[in-house]
Amino acid sequence: MLDRILPYLLWELRVARHAPVILSGAALLVLLIAAGAVWHFRGESAALRQELSEYRDKLGGASAEEAKRALDALTNEVTAWEARVKPRRVDARQREILMERLKLPNGTQYPLAIVHEGSCWDCPQYAADLAGALRSIPGVQVSNRVTMGLAQRPARGLAVVLSDPEHPSAQEAVLLQALQGAGIEFDLERARSPLDKGVALLLAAKAPQ
């Protein structure tokens, strides 16, 4: 607004300067309007500066860049917290990848145990998702068990338990590659007993970061 008022006032002053004395009153009025306009905008500027000062006080005196960094750090903390409390699931895309990559030769039977920790809050649904995806693959025979009192939980909350993790069989390697392709994080563990035959997926509460 000020950028429109000032040119107008300057034009009025130029007219008044060359006008008869009778117009001097108009010139005085123009000067008073100009002074009022400048005072008004100075007042608005002072009010804005006061609001900015109060806002910065709320931010602990931080600059805009410091406030942005603080907000980014808080956002990252919230994102990490949401990742920890969000229940693990197998989505439709992961299910399709597992079905596509974990194909067995015709007539092959592949037993696979899914074992989940009984005290883990999101493991039952996660185990059900994995079982549903794997049962839809011809030849994969899924069994489910619950365990309690794990001495050590897998760091990623899921372990593929093999009799010889250093030398997986060809079919075990296909399973590992299918899980990796689906973006499902897991650890490799050795079977705790020689009597444990076959492959097991061990689901447990995810270790805190």
Residue pairs with C-beta under 8 A, 6 or more apart in sequence:
2 37
2 41
5 34
5 37
6 34
6 37
9 30
9 33
9 34
9 37
12 26
12 27
12 30
13 27
13 30
13 31
15 23
16 23
16 24
16 26
16 27
16 30
17 27
19 26
19 27
56 62
56 63
59 66
59 67
59 70
62 70
80 209
84 206
84 208
84 209
87 121
87 122
87 125
87 126
88 122
88 125
88 126
88 157
88 206
89 125
89 126
89 129
90 98
90 126
90 129
90 130
90 132
90 133
90 182
90 184
93 182
94 133
94 182
94 183
94 184
95 129
95 132
95 133
95 136
95 182
97 178
97 181
97 182
98 133
98 134
98 137
98 178
98 179
98 182
99 133
99 136
99 137
101 174
101 177
101 178
101 181
101 182
102 134
102 137
102 140
102 174
102 175
102 178
103 137
104 110
104 137
104 138
104 139
104 140
104 171
105 139
107 139
108 139
109 139
109 141
110 139
110 140
110 141
110 171
111 141
111 143
111 198
111 199
112 134
112 140
112 141
112 142
112 143
112 175
112 198
112 199
112 200
112 201
113 142
113 143
113 144
113 145
113 198
113 199
113 200
113 201
114 127
114 130
114 131
114 134
114 142
114 143
114 144
114 145
114 200
114 201
114 203
115 144
115 145
115 146
115 147
115 200
115 201
115 202
115 203
116 123
116 124
116 126
116 127
116 144
116 145
116 146
116 147
116 202
116 203
116 204
117 123
117 146
117 147
117 148
117 150
117 153
117 203
117 204
117 205
118 146
118 147
118 148
119 148
119 205
120 203
120 204
120 205
121 205
123 203
123 204
123 205
126 203
127 144
127 203
130 201
130 203
131 142
131 144
134 140
134 142
135 142
147 202
150 204
153 204
153 205
153 206
153 207
154 186
154 187
154 189
154 202
154 204
154 207
155 187
155 207
156 185
156 186
156 187
156 206
157 185
157 203
157 204
157 205
157 206
157 207
158 184
158 185
158 186
158 187
158 201
158 202
158 203
158 204
159 186
159 187
159 188
159 189
159 201
159 202
159 204
160 172
160 175
160 176
160 179
160 186
160 187
160 188
160 189
160 199
160 200
160 201
160 202
161 189
161 190
161 191
161 192
161 196
161 199
161 200
161 201
161 202
162 168
162 172
162 188
162 189
162 190
162 191
162 199
163 190
163 191
163 194
163 196
163 197
164 190
165 188
165 189
165 190
168 176
172 199
175 199
176 186
176 188
179 186
186 201
189 202
191 200
